[in-house]
Amino acid sequence: MDLSQIEEMCRENGSFCEFNHILAPNTSMKIGGPCDAFVKVTNEKALLEVVKLCRSENIPHFILGKGSNLLISGKGLRGCVIALSSEEPNITVNGGEITAWAGATLHSVCLAALNNSLTGLEFAYGIPGSLGGALFMNAGAYGGEIKDVVRSCRYIDEKGELREMSAEDMQLSYRSSVFSCRNYVITSVTLELTTGDSAAIKARMEELMQRRRDKQPLEFPSCGSTFKRPEGYFAAALIEECGLKGYTVGGAQVSSKHSGFVINRGGATFEDVMAVVDEVKRVVLEKKGVQLECEMLILK
Ligand SMILES: Cc1cc2nc3c(=O)[nH]c(=O)nc-3n(C[C@H](O)[C@H](O)[C@H](O)COP(=O)(O)OP(=O)(O)OC[C@H]3O[C@@H](n4cnc5c(N)ncnc54)[C@H](O)[C@@H]3O)c2cc1C
């Protein structure tokens, strides 16, 4: 694999590039070995260039948002990790529409909505991902999901063409989208919100953030809810009823604050987390007859 062209391109378009970059700091779990090349892009043009180069040179590549839903193995990833920087969120507001770079944090987009008295996105305040990652996952919380507010996006298709897609074509369902089954790269997202009262929007955002602080182990690295909500149940309740609260392998643990979170208590390895996940799945299936499915994405 010849990565020198990637380095050269990054020098030309001003993107950060590093070889043998350790991925752990780029994930909320703080786990993950090296990738051959790590490129950080701040805009659509640079993203398109590097995606096209990887495809034409057959270099395996992975798109990274904020890394808040990923468990990456200690072996790391082969090829090029293309991280969307959140440093230049490029947020524009036009009436009820907010458009932002896919690398923008949900946090910054929520604040833009608040500053423009736009309501509808409060549910996302506190989800630590990027806008692109949130669309890919159809992220949701407290009765809302991205599906409710997205209008369209720009993306790079399988042929390397920039295109626009409207919400109806995104196949958005619980933690799933067309982007999770196609090789598309989201470059920007447009949300459609409605005018509201800024004091009420702020109060709702603060209330939801407080609920997160009260219920979630935010002081430890994690991927948030480790498991999807099984039909008719809550994963955390099932895990707790099976006596698995606090179940520990090495540095990984079922949080004693919120059983739906597997946390990194310090020094956890990929194998530690997987051992906890596998045991939780095994016991919940045996005792409750429910097959848990991971919400976090596992890259081995
Ligand atoms: C403390 C905590 C709380 C959380 N709470 C919630 C919650 O309430 N609700 C919820 O839904 N999730 C929650 N999460 C999980 C996570 O924040 C979301 O899934 C988020 O949407 C992931 O975004 P990301 O940018 O971090 O994506 P990443 O983890 O970087 O990537 C996730 C997937 O999206 C793909 N991807 C990312 N950006 C793009 C792009 N531009 N184009 C194409 N593919 C892309 C990646 O390739 C990867 O497959 C929580 C996580 C933590 C750590």
The ligand as a Tripos MOL2 file, in Angstrom:
@<TRIPOS>MOLECULE
LIG
   53    58     1     0     0
SMALL
NO_CHARGES

@<TRIPOS>ATOM
      1 C1        -21.8060    9.2210   26.8530 C.3       1 LIG1
      2 C2        -22.4870    8.8690   25.5550 C.ar      1 LIG1
      3 C3        -23.8490    9.0780   25.4170 C.ar      1 LIG1
      4 C4        -24.4970    8.7440   24.2210 C.ar      1 LIG1
      5 N1        -25.8330    8.9690   24.1120 N.ar      1 LIG1
      6 C5        -26.4710    8.6510   22.9670 C.ar      1 LIG1
      7 C6        -27.8770    8.8750   22.8330 C.ar      1 LIG1
      8 O1        -28.5530    9.3640   23.7290 O.2       1 LIG1
      9 N2        -28.4600    8.5200   21.6630 N.ar      1 LIG1
     10 C7        -27.7510    7.9660   20.6250 C.ar      1 LIG1
     11 O2        -28.3520    7.6710   19.5750 O.2       1 LIG1
     12 N3        -26.4330    7.7500   20.7270 N.ar      1 LIG1
     13 C8        -25.7760    8.0800   21.8490 C.ar      1 LIG1
     14 N4        -24.4300    7.8550   21.9650 N.ar      1 LIG1
     15 C9        -23.7000    7.2000   20.8560 C.3       1 LIG1
     16 C10       -23.0850    8.1640   19.8160 C.3       1 LIG1
     17 O3        -22.8020    9.4220   20.3880 O.3       1 LIG1
     18 C11       -23.9930    8.3350   18.6010 C.3       1 LIG1
     19 O4        -24.2190    7.1040   17.9530 O.3       1 LIG1
     20 C12       -23.4080    9.3360   17.5740 C.3       1 LIG1
     21 O5        -24.3850    9.6050   16.6120 O.3       1 LIG1
     22 C13       -22.1650    8.8080   16.8610 C.3       1 LIG1
     23 O6        -21.6000    9.8850   16.1520 O.3       1 LIG1
     24 P1        -20.0260    9.9600   15.8910 P.3       1 LIG1
     25 O7        -19.7350   11.1930   15.1130 O.co2     1 LIG1
     26 O8        -19.2820    9.8260   17.1590 O.co2     1 LIG1
     27 O9        -19.8260    8.6970   14.9800 O.3       1 LIG1
     28 P2        -18.5920    7.6570   14.9920 P.3       1 LIG1
     29 O10       -18.6330    6.8840   16.2700 O.co2     1 LIG1
     30 O11       -17.3350    8.3620   14.6690 O.co2     1 LIG1
     31 O12       -19.0090    6.7210   13.7720 O.3       1 LIG1
     32 C14       -20.1790    5.9310   13.8370 C.3       1 LIG1
     33 C15       -20.4400    5.3800   12.4320 C.3       1 LIG1
     34 O13       -20.8310    6.4720   11.5980 O.3       1 LIG1
     35 C16       -19.9970    6.5000   10.4390 C.3       1 LIG1
     36 N5        -19.8540    7.9210   10.0650 N.ar      1 LIG1
     37 C17       -19.5300    8.9440   10.8780 C.ar      1 LIG1
     38 N6        -19.5270   10.0960   10.1770 N.ar      1 LIG1
     39 C18       -19.8360    9.7700    8.8940 C.ar      1 LIG1
     40 C19       -19.9770   10.5200    7.6780 C.ar      1 LIG1
     41 N7        -19.7910   11.8400    7.6480 N.pl3     1 LIG1
     42 N8        -20.3110    9.8520    6.5480 N.ar      1 LIG1
     43 C20       -20.5040    8.4990    6.5590 C.ar      1 LIG1
     44 N9        -20.3750    7.7420    7.6660 N.ar      1 LIG1
     45 C21       -20.0520    8.3740    8.8250 C.ar      1 LIG1
     46 C22       -18.6920    5.8600   10.8580 C.3       1 LIG1
     47 O14       -17.9910    5.3550    9.7310 O.3       1 LIG1
     48 C23       -19.1870    4.7650   11.7790 C.3       1 LIG1
     49 O15       -19.5660    3.6370   11.0160 O.3       1 LIG1
     50 C24       -23.7530    8.1890   23.1460 C.ar      1 LIG1
     51 C25       -22.3710    7.9760   23.2850 C.ar      1 LIG1
     52 C26       -21.7400    8.3250   24.4800 C.ar      1 LIG1
     53 C27       -20.2580    8.1120   24.6040 C.3       1 LIG1
@<TRIPOS>BOND
     1     1     2 1
     2     2     3 ar
     3     2    52 ar
     4     3     4 ar
     5     4     5 ar
     6     4    50 ar
     7     5     6 ar
     8     6     7 ar
     9     6    13 1
    10     7     8 2
    11     7     9 ar
    12     9    10 ar
    13    10    11 2
    14    10    12 ar
    15    12    13 ar
    16    13    14 ar
    17    14    15 1
    18    14    50 ar
    19    15    16 1
    20    16    17 1
    21    16    18 1
    22    18    19 1
    23    18    20 1
    24    20    21 1
    25    20    22 1
    26    22    23 1
    27    23    24 1
    28    24    25 2
    29    24    26 1
    30    24    27 1
    31    27    28 1
    32    28    29 2
    33    28    30 1
    34    28    31 1
    35    31    32 1
    36    32    33 1
    37    33    34 1
    38    33    48 1
    39    34    35 1
    40    35    36 1
    41    35    46 1
    42    36    37 ar
    43    36    45 ar
    44    37    38 ar
    45    38    39 ar
    46    39    40 ar
    47    39    45 ar
    48    40    41 1
    49    40    42 ar
    50    42    43 ar
    51    43    44 ar
    52    44    45 ar
    53    46    47 1
    54    46    48 1
    55    48    49 1
    56    50    51 ar
    57    51    52 ar
    58    52    53 1
@<TRIPOS>SUBSTRUCTURE
     1 LIG1         1 GROUP 0 **** ****
